[in-house]
Amino acid sequence: MLGLGADRLRADMSRLLALLFHQGVLDEQFLQLQQLQDESSPNFVSEVVNIYFHESEKLLRNLRGLLVDRELSDYKKMGIHLNQFMGSSSSIGAKRVRNICVAFRAASEQNNRAGCLRALELLEHEYCYLKNKLHELFQLEQQRAMAAGVRYPMQN
């Protein structure tokens, strides 16, 4: 018999995912990613997302670095980084992050430094929100798996 905690944690995970979809933070690509996870790779989604986080933080540092120097903003290089960020965000279903990247790229194509700075602030904020919520989801998943693995003796 599964512990009641596992059922509660599963419900908490479902509510959190529903909220993230309702807010437009995630899209159906995240569900497709989840479908690739199975018993042979139980941590597949968290591993892929953690790679995304690691790479995204490098991209954010690079973008910030390109905008720091007022004289030498390299908008072409910025566009390359944004294309990478958009692609990786799309691949994990990070819809709002991807959408901000699209707006950021439009500002960079117009050499609009002020627009790029605003977009970078939004992107950093949205990325942090996504990261915090997905970490919360993965913690719930880990707790659920642990709770599900605990077997309680049947009481007579």
N, C-alpha and C positions, 0 to 999 in steps of 0.2 A: 504494500500500500504506500503510495506516495505521501510525503508529508504535506500537510495543509499549507505550509510555508511556500512550497514549490508552486502550488496553484495560485497563491496570492502574488508571488513574484511574477508569474506568467501574466497575470492580469495587469500588474503594474507595467510590465514591458509593453503589453498591447496598448495600454492607455498612453504611454510615452510615445510610442510609434505613431499612434493616431494623432496625437498633438503635433508631432513634427511634420506629418503629412498635411494636416489641416493648416498649419502655419506656412506651408510651402517650403519648409527647410529641406525636406527630402522629396524625391519623386520615385516613380516605379522602378528606376534602375537599382535603387537600394534593395527592393524586394527581389529583383533578379539576382543580385549579389547574394542575398540570403539563401536563395534556392540552390546555390552552388555549394553551400555548406552541408556536410553530412557527417556521419559517425567517423568516417576515415579522416576528416579534416574539421573537427569540431570548433576550431578557432579561426576558420578561414576568413570570416568577415572582419573580425577584429584585427587579424594580421594585415589584411589588405588596407583597412582603414588606417592602421598605424603607419604603414608605409606612406599612405597619402598624407598623413599629418607631418611626418618627417620631411617629405619633399615640399609640402606646402609652406612649412616654416622657412625653408631655404628660399623659396620663391618670394615670400613676403619680405625677407631680409634684403634680397636683391632688388625688389621693387622700391623699398624704402631707400636703399642706397642710391638708386638712380634718381630719386626725387630730392635727395638732401642737397645736392649741389645745384644751386639756382642756375648757374651758367651752363652746365653740361648735361642737362637732362637728355638722356638718349632714348627718344621715344620709340625708335625702331626696336631696340633691345627690350624695352618695356613691353612692346607688343608681343615679342617672342615669349617672354616670361608669362604674359597673360594668356597666350594661347595654350601653353603648357598647363597653367592653372585651370583654365576652362576645361581642357580635355580630361584632366585627372578628376576634377570635381564632377563632371558629367558621368565618368565611369563608376563613381561610387553613389551617385544619385544626390549629390549636394546641390540642389536646385538653386537656392538663394545665393550661395557663394558663386555659382556659375553665372547667374544673372548679373551680379555685381561686376564680375570680370568682364562681361560683355559691355556694360556701361563704361567701365574703366578703360577698356580698349578703344571705345569710341572717343573718349577724351584724349587718349594718347595719340590717336590718329589725327586729331585736330591740334596737336601740340599744346593742349590746354592744361598747363601746369596746375592751376587752381582746381580744375575739375578732377585732375589725377590725384591731387592731395585729398580732396573730399572722398573720392572713390576708394582710395587706399584706407582711409579711416573707416569707412563703411565695411570694406572687405575685411580688415583686421577684426572689427567688432563681430561681424557675421561669422567669420572663421572661428573665433573664440566661443561663440554661442554653440555652433555646430560641434566643436571639439568637446565642450563640456557636456552637452546632451548625449553625444555618442558614448563618451566615457561612462556616463550614468547608465545608459542602456547596457553597455558591456558588463558593468558591475552587477546589474540586476541579472543578467544572463548567467554570469559566473555564480552568483548566489543561488539562482534557480537550479543550476546544474548540481551544485553541492547539496541543496535541499532534496532534490529528486533522488540523489544517490543514497540518501540516508533512509534506511528501512526501519520502520517502527514495528515492534512485535504486536500482533493482534491481541487485544484484551478480550478475555472471556467474560 
